[in-house]
Amino acid sequence: MTVSRVINDSGYISPDTRARVKVAIAELGYMPNALARQLRSQRTKTLALIVTDISNPFFTTIARGVEDTAKALGYAVMFCNTYESEVEELEYVRVLIQRRVDGVLLVPAAGSVDSIQLLQEHGLPVVVLDRHVRVEQVDQVRSDSEAGAHSLVRHMIGLGHRYIAVLTGPQVVSTSADRVAGYRRALTEAGLTSADEQVHFGEYNEASGYEMTVRLLATLPLATAIFATNNFIAFGAIRALREAGLTIPEDMSIAVFDDLPKGWMLDPFLTAVAQPAYEIGKRAAELMIERLAGDAPAEARTIVLPSEMITRRSTAPPRQVAAMPFQRTAPSRRKAAVLTSQPVGQTENPA
């Protein structure tokens, strides 16, 4: 009992006795049995964060926000990566239930709510991050995808673009639907239409961005601007534009949803909407731990955080010849230098 009081800092122990017990603990190399404590308290002090692509710097930053906040409040965090697969997501959920985590912070892989319902059936609280779901009693934290997309497309319309294409992820993912909705609203407000060939649904990865851009250039030759709804799609689009011999922004402007961390950019180039990724993770962890502590209201809470638009060199007014279809020619030395550090409009020195 005396040792227990010292370890748990509970009850009265004289200073001399406390010191002797700590010396004995140090000499024996004793460590308390965390599992036994968990069994008594019915808590593991462990949370799980399930994301769809941990290689994406957006989700890496969210993970940092979750981990920093959880650690400060006495919780450990397990990380799971689903690769945008609902099957993987459900498998992880089953494992986490068996591991007796206290709660799950989830970026849903698609539109299904099976994982959330399974967690709720086992009495585990859930916080949904980045994307939104129509499920009762689930706290949610995200940025305003619709408003961010609207601001980016308005910016390109303001530069004079009239043929703007959008490259996005799966249609069943809420961020894809929201960003297309913001895109369409901006066009409608400007008296422009968005034909089906202007909207391309794919996957949130570089290969899909490349394929969608190749298809776009074949079906919409009048396009002068691209709105890519995440960084990886933008990377694929840039590669396809380079291979087609087109320069950015002279031949094609491009803007992206999600900014890159400062450490990733030696020369910031892409006009972007920056989401508060760290804050999303932080707020989600806070909501979860408040609910576990019994300090949360009965009704579910939704936090929608504002984003920030950052204008850089990848967007510019279209050329006067933008109404003419592009000529698919081999890239010149100028066109091969799409992403140099030169400001827009600066010419190269002659060789």
MIMIMAR-968211 format. One record per atom (N, C-alpha, C): x, y, z; residue in three letters. Coordinates in steps of 0.2 Angstrom, whole numbers, plus 5000, padded with zeros to 4 digits. Example, Ala and Ser with C-alpha at 12.3 -4.5 7.8 and 13.67 -1.06 7.14 Angstrom:
2
506649725039ALA/506249785039ALA/506649845039ALA/506449895035SER/506849955036SER/506450005039SER/
END
This chain:
351
500449945000MET/500050005000MET/500450065000MET/501050065004THR/501450125004THR/501750134998THR/502050084994VAL/502350094988VAL/501850114983VAL/501250094983SER/500650114978SER/500550194979SER/500550214986ARG/500450284987ARG/500950324984ARG/501550304984VAL/502150344982VAL/502150344974VAL/501950284971ILE/501950284964ILE/501350324961ILE/500850324964ASN/500250354962ASN/500150424965ASN/500650444969ASP/500550514972ASP/499950524976ASP/499650474979SER/499050474983SER/499150464990SER/498750494994GLY/498750485002GLY/499350515005GLY/499350515011TYR/499950545015TYR/500550495016TYR/501150515014ILE/501750475015ILE/502250525018ILE/502550505023SER/503050555026SER/503650565021SER/503950625021PRO/504550635016PRO/505050585017PRO/505250565023ASP/505750515023ASP/505550445020ASP/504950425021THR/504750355018THR/504650365011THR/504450415008ARG/504450425001ARG/505050424998ARG/505550455001ALA/506250454998ALA/506550384998ALA/506450345004ARG/506650275004ARG/506350234999ARG/505750244998VAL/505350204993VAL/505650214986VAL/505750284984LYS/506050304978LYS/506750274977LYS/507150274982VAL/507850244981VAL/507750164980VAL/507250134983ALA/507150064982ALA/506950044974ALA/506550094972ILE/506250084965ILE/506850094960ILE/507250144962ALA/507850154957ALA/508350094957ALA/508450064963GLU/508950014964GLU/508649954960GLU/508049934961LEU/507749874958LEU/507549884950LEU/507549944948GLY/507349964941GLY/506649944940GLY/506249954945TYR/505549934945TYR/505149984940TYR/504649954936MET/504249994932MET/503549974933MET/503050024934PRO/502350004936PRO/502049964930PRO/501649914931ASN/501249874926ASN/500749914923ASN/500849944917ALA/500349994914ALA/499749954912ALA/499849884910LEU/499249844908LEU/498749834914LEU/499049824920ALA/498649804926ALA/498249874927ALA/498649924927ARG/498249994928ARG/497650004923ARG/497749984917GLN/497249994912GLN/496649954913GLN/496749884916LEU/496249844917LEU/495849864923LEU/496149894928ARG/495749924934ARG/495349984932ARG/495650024928SER/495350094926SER/494850084920SER/494950034916GLN/494550024910GLN/494750074905GLN/495350104905ARG/495650154900ARG/496350134899ARG/496550144892THR/497150124890THR/497650194889THR/497250244889LYS/497650314888LYS/497950314881LYS/497650274877THR/497850274870THR/497350294865THR/497450334860LEU/497050354855LEU/497350324848LEU/496950324843ALA/497150294837ALA/496950354832ALA/497450364827LEU/497250414821LEU/497350374815LEU/496750374811ILE/496750334805ILE/496750394799ILE/497250394795VAL/497250434789VAL/497250394783VAL/497150434777THR/497050404771THR/497750394767THR/498250444769ASP/498850444765ASP/499350474769ASP/499750444774ILE/500250474778ILE/500850504774ILE/500950494768SER/501450524764SER/501250594762SER/500650604762ASN/500350674761ASN/500550724766ASN/500950774765PRO/501150824770PRO/500550854774PRO/499950854771PHE/499350884775PHE/499250834780PHE/499150774779PHE/499050724784PHE/499550714789PHE/500250724787THR/500750724792THR/500750774797THR/500550834795THR/500450894799THR/499850884804THR/499350854801ILE/498750844806ILE/498950794811ILE/499350744809ALA/499650694814ALA/500050724820ALA/500450774818ARG/500850814823ARG/500350844828ARG/499850884825GLY/499450914829GLY/499050874834GLY/498850814832VAL/498550764836VAL/499050734841VAL/499650714839GLU/500150684844GLU/500350734849GLU/500550794847ASP/500750844852ASP/500250864857ASP/499550874855THR/499050884860THR/498850824864THR/498850764862ALA/498750704865ALA/499250694871ALA/499850704868LYS/500450684873LYS/500450734879LYS/500250804878ALA/500250854883ALA/499750834888ALA/499150794886LEU/498650784890LEU/498650704893LEU/499250674892GLY/499350614895GLY/499150554891GLY/499050564884TYR/498850504880TYR/499350484875TYR/499450424873ALA/499850404867ALA/499450394861ALA/499750394855VAL/499350394849VAL/499650334844VAL/499150294842MET/499350244837MET/499150274830MET/499550264825PHE/499450294818PHE/499250234813PHE/498750244809CYS/498550194804CYS/498450224798CYS/498650194792ASN/498650224785ASN/498250174781ASN/497650204778THR/497250164774THR/497350164767THR/497750204764TYR/497850214757TYR/497150224753TYR/496750264756GLU/496050274753GLU/495650214752GLU/495750164756SER/495450094755SER/494950084761SER/494250084759GLU/493750064765GLU/493849994768GLU/494149954764VAL/494249884767VAL/494849894772VAL/495349924770GLU/495949934775GLU/495649974781GLU/495250024780GLU/494950054786GLU/494550014791GLU/494149974788LEU/493749934792LEU/494149874796LEU/494749854793GLU/495149804796GLU/495549844802GLU/495749904801TYR/496049934806TYR/495549944812TYR/494949964810VAL/494449974816VAL/494349914820VAL/494349854817ARG/494249794821ARG/494849784825ARG/495449794823VAL/496049784827VAL/496049834833VAL/495849894831LEU/495849944837LEU/495349934842LEU/494849904840ILE/494349884845ILE/494649824850ILE/494949784847GLN/495249724850GLN/495849754855GLN/496149804853ARG/496749834857ARG/496449884862ARG/495849894862ARG/495549924868ARG/495750004868ARG/495850034862VAL/496050104862VAL/495450144865VAL/495550204868ASP/495050244871ASP/494550274866ASP/494850294860GLY/494450334855GLY/494850334848GLY/494450344843VAL/494750344836VAL/494650414833VAL/495150444830LEU/495150504826LEU/495250474819LEU/494750494815LEU/494650454808LEU/494550504802LEU/495050494797VAL/494950524791VAL/494550474786VAL/493950474785PRO/493550424781PRO/493850414774PRO/493950354772ALA/494250334766ALA/493750354760ALA/493050354761ALA/492550364756ALA/491950384760ALA/491350374756GLY/490750394759GLY/490450344764GLY/490650284764SER/490350234769SER/490450254776SER/489950234780VAL/490050254787VAL/490050184791VAL/490250124788ASP/490250064792ASP/490750064798ASP/491350094796SER/491850094802SER/491550134808SER/491250194806ILE/491050234812ILE/490450194816ILE/490050164812GLN/489450134816GLN/489750074820GLN/490250034817LEU/490549984821LEU/490850004828LEU/491250064827LEU/491550094833LEU/491050114838LEU/490450144836GLN/489950164840GLN/489650104844GLN/489550054840GLU/489249994843GLU/489649964849GLU/490349974848HIS/490749954854HIS/490850004859HIS/490550064859GLY/490550114864GLY/491150164863GLY/491550164857LEU/492050204856LEU/491950264853LEU/492150324856PRO/491950384853PRO/492450394847PRO/492150434842VAL/492450444836VAL/492450524834VAL/493050544832VAL/493050614829VAL/493250614822VAL/492850644817VAL/493050634810VAL/493450704808VAL/493950694805LEU/494450744803LEU/494450754795LEU/494450814793ASP/494550834786ASP/493950824782ASP/493650774782ARG/493050754778ARG/492450754783ARG/491850754780HIS/491250754784HIS/490850694782HIS/490450674787VAL/489950614787VAL/489350634790VAL/488850604787ARG/488150614790ARG/487950554795ARG/488250564801VAL/488150514806VAL/488050554812VAL/487550534816GLU/487350574822GLU/487950554828GLU/487950594832GLN/488450584838GLN/489150574836GLN/489350614831VAL/490050614829VAL/490350684829VAL/490850694833ASP/491150764833ASP/491550764826ASP/491650824823GLN/491950834817GLN/492350894816GLN/492950894813VAL/493450954813VAL/493650954806VAL/493651004802ARG/493851014795ARG/493951084794ARG/494251104788SER/494251164785SER/493651174780SER/493551234778ASP/492951244773ASP/493251234766ASP/493151174764SER/493351154757SER/492951194752SER/492351204753GLU/491951244747GLU/492151314747GLU/492251344752ALA/492451414752ALA/493151424749ALA/493551384751GLY/494251384749GLY/494251374741GLY/493951324739ALA/493851314731ALA/493551374728ALA/493051404731HIS/492751464728HIS/493251524727HIS/493651534732SER/494151584732SER/494651574727SER/494851514726LEU/495451504721LEU/495151514714LEU/494551484713VAL/494251494706VAL/494051564704VAL/493851604709ARG/493651674708ARG/494351714707ARG/494851694710HIS/495551724708HIS/495651714701HIS/495651654698MET/495751634691MET/495351674687MET/494651674688ILE/494151714684ILE/494351784684ILE/494551814690GLY/494751884690GLY/495351904686GLY/495851844684LEU/496351854680LEU/496151854673LEU/495551834671GLY/495351834664GLY/495251764662GLY/495251714666HIS/495151644663HIS/494451634662HIS/494251594657ARG/493551584656ARG/493451504655ARG/494051474653TYR/493951394652TYR/494451364658TYR/494151354663ILE/494451324669ILE/494251254671ILE/494751214671ALA/494551144672ALA/494751124680ALA/494451074683VAL/494551054689VAL/494750984689VAL/495250964693LEU/495450894694LEU/495450874701LEU/495050824702THR/494850814709THR/494950734711THR/494750714717GLY/494750654719GLY/494150614718GLY/494050554722PRO/493450514720PRO/492750554722PRO/492250544718GLN/491650584719GLN/491350564725GLN/491450514728VAL/491050494734VAL/491450524741VAL/492050554740VAL/492350584745VAL/492150654746VAL/491950674752SER/491650744753SER/492050794751SER/492750794752THR/493150854750THR/493150864743THR/493050804739SER/493050814731SER/492350854730SER/491850824733ALA/491150854731ALA/491150934733ALA/491450944739ASP/491351014742ASP/491851064737ASP/492351034735ARG/492851084731ARG/492551094724ARG/492251044721VAL/491851054715VAL/491251094716VAL/490951094721ALA/490351144723ALA/490651214723ALA/491151224726GLY/491451294727GLY/491651314720GLY/491951274716TYR/492151284709TYR/491551304705TYR/491051264705ARG/490451284701ARG/490151344703ARG/490151364710ARG/489751424712ARG/490151484710ARG/490851484710ALA/491251534707ALA/491051544700ALA/491051494696LEU/490851504689LEU/490151534688LEU/489651504692THR/489051534691THR/488951604692THR/489251624698GLU/489251694700GLU/489551744694GLU/490051714691ALA/490351754685ALA/489951744679ALA/489451714679GLY/489051704672GLY/489351654668GLY/489751604670LEU/490151554666LEU/489751484668LEU/489851444663THR/489651374664THR/490251324665THR/490051264668SER/490551214668SER/490351154665SER/490551134659ALA/490351084655ALA/490651014659ALA/490350964657ASP/490550894660ASP/491350884659ASP/491550904653GLU/492250894651GLU/492750934655GLU/492450984659GLN/492951024663GLN/493050994670GLN/492650954672VAL/492650924679VAL/492850854678VAL/493450834681HIS/493750774681HIS/493850744688HIS/493550684689PHE/493550644695PHE/494050594694PHE/494450584699GLY/494950534699GLY/495150504706GLY/495850504707GLU/496050484714GLU/496550544717GLU/496650544723TYR/497050594726TYR/497750574726TYR/498050564720ASN/498750544719ASN/499050574713ASN/499750574712GLU/500050604707GLU/499850564700GLU/499850504700ALA/499650464694ALA/499050484691ALA/498550494696SER/497850514693SER/497850584691SER/498250634694GLY/498350694692GLY/498650704685GLY/499150654683TYR/499450654677TYR/498950634671TYR/498550574673GLU/498050544668GLU/497550594667GLU/497250634672MET/496750674671MET/496950734667MET/497550754667THR/497850814663THR/497850794656THR/498150734655VAL/498250714648VAL/497550704645VAL/497050684648ARG/496350684646ARG/496050754645ARG/496250794649LEU/495950864649LEU/496250894642LEU/496850894641LEU/497150924635LEU/496950894629LEU/496650834629ALA/496450804623ALA/495650824622ALA/495350834627THR/494550844627THR/494350924627THR/494850964630LEU/494651034632LEU/495251074630LEU/495451084623PRO/496051114621PRO/495951194622PRO/495351224624LEU/495351294625LEU/495451304632LEU/495551254637ALA/495751274644ALA/496351314645ALA/496351364649THR/496851404651THR/497051404658THR/496651364662ALA/496851364669ALA/496651294672ALA/496951274677ILE/496751204680ILE/496751224688ILE/496251194691PHE/496151194698PHE/496251124700PHE/496851114704ALA/496951044706ALA/496751044714ALA/496350994716THR/496150994722THR/496550964728THR/497150944726ASN/497650924731ASN/498350924728ASN/498850924732ASN/499550934730ASN/499750884725ASN/499550824727PHE/499850764723PHE/499550764716PHE/498850784715ILE/498550794709ILE/498950844705ILE/499150904708ALA/499450954705ALA/500150934703ALA/500550894706PHE/501150864704PHE/501050824698PHE/500550784697GLY/500450744691GLY/500250794685GLY/499850844687ALA/499650894682ALA/500250924679ALA/500750944683ILE/501350984681ILE/501750944676ILE/501850874678ARG/502150834674ARG/501850824667ARG/501250814667ALA/500850814660ALA/500950874656ALA/500850934659LEU/500950994656LEU/501651004653LEU/502150984657ARG/502850984654ARG/502950944648ARG/502650884649GLU/502750834643GLU/502450854637GLU/501850894638ALA/501550924632ALA/501850984629ALA/502351014632GLY/502751064630GLY/502351134632GLY/501951134637LEU/501651194640LEU/501951224646LEU/502051284646THR/502351324652THR/501751344657THR/502051354663ILE/501551374668ILE/501851444671ILE/501551494671PRO/500851504669PRO/500651534662PRO/501251534658GLU/501151564651GLU/500551534647GLU/500651464647ASP/500151424643ASP/499551404647ASP/499651384653MET/499151364658MET/499351384665MET/498851414668SER/498851434675SER/498651374679SER/498951364685ILE/498751304689ILE/498751334697ILE/498151314700ALA/498051334707ALA/497951264711ALA/498051264717VAL/498051194721VAL/497651214728VAL/497251164730PHE/497051154736PHE/497551124741PHE/497751154746ASP/498251124751ASP/498951154749ASP/499251184754ASP/499951214753ASP/500451164755ASP/501051174753LEU/501651124755LEU/501951164761LEU/502151124766PRO/502551144772PRO/503151184769PRO/503351244773LYS/503951284771LYS/504551244769LYS/504651194773GLY/505251154772GLY/505351114766GLY/504751104763TRP/504751074756TRP/504851114750TRP/504851184751MET/504851224746MET/505451274746MET/505951264741LEU/506451304741LEU/506251364737LEU/505851364732ASP/505551414729ASP/504751414728ASP/504451434733PRO/503651434733PRO/503451454726PRO/503051414723PHE/502851424716PHE/502051424715PHE/501751374718LEU/501051364717LEU/500551414721LEU/500051444717THR/499551474720THR/499151424724THR/498951434730ALA/498651384734ALA/498151414740ALA/497751364742VAL/497351374748VAL/497651334753VAL/497951364758ALA/498251334764ALA/497751314769ALA/497651254771GLN/497251234776GLN/497651234783GLN/497251244789PRO/497651244795PRO/497751174798PRO/498151134795ALA/498151064796ALA/498351044803ALA/498851084806TYR/499051074813TYR/498451084818TYR/498151144816GLU/497551164821GLU/496951114820GLU/496851084814ILE/496351024813ILE/496550974818ILE/497150944818GLY/497350894822GLY/497250914830GLY/497550964831LYS/497450994838LYS/496750994841LYS/496351024837ARG/495651034839ARG/495250964840ARG/495450924835ALA/495150854835ALA/495350814841ALA/495950814843ALA/496250784849ALA/495950814855ALA/495850874856GLU/495550914861GLU/494750884862GLU/494450884856LEU/493750864857LEU/493650794859LEU/494150744857MET/494150684859MET/494250674867MET/494750704869ILE/494950704876ILE/494450734881ILE/494150784878GLU/493550814882GLU/492950764883GLU/492850734877ARG/492250684878ARG/492450624882ARG/493050604882LEU/493350544886LEU/493250564894LEU/493450624895ALA/493450654902ALA/492750674904ALA/492250664900GLY/491550684902GLY/491450754902GLY/491850794899ASP/491750864899ASP/491450894893ASP/491250854888ALA/490950874882ALA/490150874882ALA/489850914879PRO/489050914878PRO/488850844875PRO/488250834876ALA/487950774874ALA/487850774866ALA/487750834863GLU/487650834856GLU/488350834853GLU/488350814847ALA/488950814843ALA/489150884841ALA/489850894840ARG/490050964839ARG/490450964832ARG/490351014828THR/490751024822THR/491051084822THR/491751084820ILE/492151144820ILE/492351144812ILE/492251204809VAL/492451214802VAL/492951274803VAL/493551264801LEU/494051314802LEU/494151354795LEU/494351414795PRO/494451454789PRO/495151434786PRO/495251434779SER/495851424776SER/496151494773SER/496751494770GLU/497051554768GLU/497251544761GLU/497051594757MET/497351594750MET/497951624749MET/498451594746ILE/499151624744ILE/499251624737ILE/499351684734THR/499451694727THR/500151694726THR/500351654721ARG/501051644719ARG/501151644711ARG/501651624708ARG/501851634701ARG/501451584697ARG/501151534699SER/500851484695SER/500151504692SER/499951564693THR/499351594690THR/499451664687THR/499251674681ALA/499351734678ALA/498751744673ALA/498651804670PRO/498151814665PRO/498351774659PRO/497851744655PRO/497951704649PRO/498251744644PRO/498551714639ARG/498851744633ARG/498251774629ARG/498451814625GLN/497951844620GLN/497651784615GLN/498151734614VAL/497951684610VAL/497551624613VAL/497351634619ALA/497051584623ALA/496451554620ALA/496151594616ALA/495551564612ALA/495651514607ALA/496351504605MET/496551464600MET/496751394603MET/496551344600PRO/496851274603PRO/497551274603PRO/497851244608PHE/498551234609PHE/498851194603PHE/499451214601GLN/499851174596GLN/500251124600GLN/500251054599ARG/500651014603ARG/501351004599ARG/501751044602THR/502451044599THR/502951014604THR/503551004602ALA/504050984606ALA/504251044611ALA/504451024617PRO/504551084621PRO/505251114620PRO/505151184619SER/505751224618SER/506151234625SER/506751264625ARG/507151274631ARG/506751314636ARG/506351364633ARG/505951404638ARG/505451354641ARG/505051314637LYS/504551274640LYS/504851214644LYS/505451194644ALA/505751144648ALA/505851174655ALA/505851244656ALA/506051274662ALA/505451304665ALA/504851254666VAL/504251274669VAL/504351304676VAL/504651274680LEU/504751284687LEU/505351314689LEU/505651364685THR/506251394687THR/506051454692THR/506551484695SER/506451534700SER/506351604697SER/506251604691GLN/506151674688GLN/505451694689GLN/505351764690PRO/504751794691PRO/504351784685PRO/503651794685VAL/503251784679VAL/503451844675VAL/503551834668GLY/503651884663GLY/504351894662GLY/504851874666GLN/505551884666GLN/505751834660GLN/506151864656THR/506451824650THR/507151794652THR/507251744648GLU/507851704650GLU/508451744646GLU/509051734649ASN/509651764646ASN/509851714640ASN/510051744634PRO/510151704628PRO/510751654630PRO/510751604627ALA/511251554628ALA/511951574625ALA/
END
